[in-house]
Amino acid sequence: MTQTLADMRRDYTRDGLTEAQAPAEPFALFHQWFADAVKTEQPPVEANAMTLATVDGEGRPHCRILLLKGLDEQGFTFFTNYESAKGHHLRANPFAAMTFFWPTLERQVRIEGKVVKVTAQESDAYYQVRPLGSRLGAWASPQSRVIANREELEGLVKATEARFSDTQPHCPEHWGGYRLLPERIEFWQGRPSRLHDRLNYRLKQGLWLRERLAP
């Protein structure tokens, strides 16, 4: 019998999240939860996979899955083509939201804040440790633009390989990193009967305020 959407239901039974378990600032808790996810989640789930939401110049939201590639006390870093759709969105509206979901742990983290470009040095440092194919792809692909077919993309890749046949590709000016500077981070822990734990951190005048939200 085909299961309907209404019948698709999972109860959450793992540990809760209390204020006593949560530090005064959110980065330490994110590091702890991320380390737990790296140890616990199994392929095809990638612990650093996240949904990134941006808003275009007309106020329309857009979501896609990306990989987190950097984390420090400043914020959360990802890399992309600056001329991609998300790059145009962030120029028009330099704010974004991220969501991490770790199903085995029954946890999600929601992050919101302003987005800024990382330095050219940071972009180049990450670019240089990428596999060669990915470095060439950053040059070859006109990300988010309409192309005729797969053959056109493969032709662009071959032309790029020929261009850099005698030298290593350098980081393109149109490619690099963004850092989301968090103003809000919510930690969500699944609980039975949909009475989930939600601890929310808000940045106010340079200090993090922690509060509990109703599920």
C-alpha positions in Angstrom: 0.0 0.0 0.0 1.4 3.4 -1.0 2.3 5.5 2.0 0.7 9.0 1.9 2.5 12.1 3.0 0.3 12.3 6.1 1.4 8.8 7.1 5.1 9.6 6.7 6.0 10.2 10.3 9.1 9.7 12.5 9.2 10.2 16.2 12.3 11.7 17.6 13.7 9.9 20.6 17.3 10.9 21.2 18.6 13.2 23.9 17.2 16.6 24.6 19.0 20.0 24.8 18.9 21.9 28.1 20.2 25.3 29.0 22.7 23.5 31.3 24.2 21.8 28.2 24.4 25.1 26.2 27.4 27.5 26.6 26.9 31.3 26.8 28.0 31.7 23.1 26.9 29.5 20.2 30.2 28.7 18.4 31.4 26.2 21.0 28.1 24.3 20.8 28.2 24.4 17.0 31.7 22.9 17.1 30.5 20.2 19.4 27.4 19.3 17.3 29.4 19.4 14.1 32.0 17.0 15.5 29.2 14.7 16.6 27.8 14.8 13.1 31.1 14.0 11.5 31.4 10.9 13.7 27.8 9.8 13.4 26.3 10.6 10.0 27.0 8.1 7.3 27.1 8.6 3.5 25.3 9.9 1.5 24.8 12.5 4.3 27.7 14.9 4.4 28.1 16.6 7.8 29.1 19.9 6.2 26.2 20.0 3.8 23.8 22.8 4.3 20.9 24.6 2.7 21.8 28.2 1.8 18.9 30.6 1.3 19.4 33.9 -0.5 17.0 36.6 -1.7 17.2 38.2 -5.1 16.6 41.9 -6.0 12.9 41.3 -6.5 12.5 39.8 -3.0 12.2 36.2 -4.2 13.9 33.6 -2.0 16.2 30.9 -3.5 17.6 27.7 -1.8 20.3 25.3 -2.7 22.6 22.7 -1.0 26.2 23.8 -0.5 29.2 22.5 1.6 30.6 24.5 4.5 34.3 25.0 3.9 35.4 27.2 6.8 34.4 28.0 10.3 35.9 30.4 12.8 34.8 32.9 15.4 34.0 35.3 12.5 31.5 33.1 10.8 30.7 30.3 8.3 32.5 30.2 4.9 31.5 28.8 1.6 33.0 29.2 -2.0 31.3 29.8 -5.3 31.4 31.7 -8.6 30.8 35.3 -7.8 28.9 35.6 -11.1 26.5 32.8 -10.2 22.9 33.4 -9.3 23.7 33.4 -5.6 26.5 35.9 -6.3 24.0 38.2 -7.9 21.6 37.7 -5.1 24.2 38.6 -2.5 25.1 41.7 -4.3 21.5 42.8 -4.3 20.8 41.7 -0.7 23.9 40.8 1.3 22.0 38.6 3.9 21.5 34.9 3.9 20.4 31.9 6.0 21.9 28.5 6.4 20.4 25.3 7.7 22.3 22.1 8.7 20.3 18.9 9.2 21.8 15.8 10.8 19.0 13.2 10.7 20.8 10.5 12.7 21.4 12.9 15.6 17.9 14.3 15.1 19.4 17.8 15.0 19.3 20.9 12.9 21.0 24.3 13.2 19.7 27.5 11.6 22.0 30.4 11.0 21.2 33.9 9.8 23.3 37.0 9.2 25.1 39.3 6.8 27.3 37.9 4.1 30.7 39.4 3.1 33.4 38.2 0.7 36.5 36.7 2.2 39.9 38.1 1.2 41.5 37.2 -2.1 44.2 35.5 -0.1 41.7 33.3 1.6 40.0 32.4 -1.7 43.4 31.6 -3.3 44.5 29.4 -0.4 41.4 27.3 -0.6 41.4 27.2 -4.4 45.0 25.8 -4.4 44.0 22.8 -2.3 41.1 21.8 -4.5 41.5 18.8 -6.9 42.7 19.9 -10.3 39.4 19.1 -12.0 37.6 21.4 -9.6 40.1 24.2 -10.2 39.7 23.9 -14.0 35.9 23.7 -13.5 35.9 27.1 -11.8 37.4 28.6 -15.0 35.3 26.5 -17.4 31.7 26.7 -16.1 29.7 29.9 -16.6 27.8 29.0 -13.5 24.0 29.5 -13.5 23.9 30.7 -17.1 21.9 28.9 -19.8 24.0 26.6 -22.0 22.8 24.6 -25.0 23.7 21.1 -23.8 26.2 18.9 -22.0 28.5 19.0 -25.0 28.9 22.8 -24.7 30.1 22.4 -21.1 32.5 19.6 -22.0 33.9 21.8 -24.8 34.5 24.6 -22.3 36.3 22.2 -20.1 38.5 20.9 -22.9 39.4 24.5 -23.9 40.3 25.3 -20.3 42.5 22.2 -20.1 44.3 23.3 -23.2 44.7 26.8 -21.8 46.4 25.5 -18.7 48.2 22.6 -20.2 51.6 24.0 -19.5 50.8 25.7 -16.2 48.8 25.3 -13.0 45.5 27.3 -13.0 45.4 30.2 -10.7 42.3 31.4 -8.8 39.9 33.3 -11.1 38.8 36.7 -10.1 35.2 35.7 -10.5 35.5 32.8 -8.0 36.0 32.9 -4.2 34.6 32.7 -0.8 31.8 34.3 1.2 31.6 34.4 5.0 28.2 34.5 6.7 28.6 36.7 9.9 25.9 35.2 12.2 23.4 37.4 14.0 21.2 34.5 15.0 22.0 30.8 15.5 19.2 28.3 16.6 20.0 24.8 17.8 17.1 22.4 17.3 17.0 19.0 18.9 14.2 16.6 18.0 12.0 15.4 20.9 9.0 13.0 21.2 5.5 14.3 20.3 7.0 17.1 18.3 7.9 19.0 21.5 11.3 19.7 20.2 14.0 21.7 22.1 15.0 25.0 20.4 17.7 27.1 21.9 18.1 30.4 20.1 21.2 32.7 20.2 20.8 36.4 19.1 23.6 38.8 18.8 22.8 42.1 20.4 25.3 44.9 20.8 28.2 42.5 20.5 26.9 40.0 23.1 25.0 36.7 22.5 21.6 36.4 24.2 20.3 32.8 24.7 16.6 32.1 24.8 14.3 29.1 24.5 11.7 29.0 21.7 8.5 27.0 21.8 8.5 24.1 19.3 
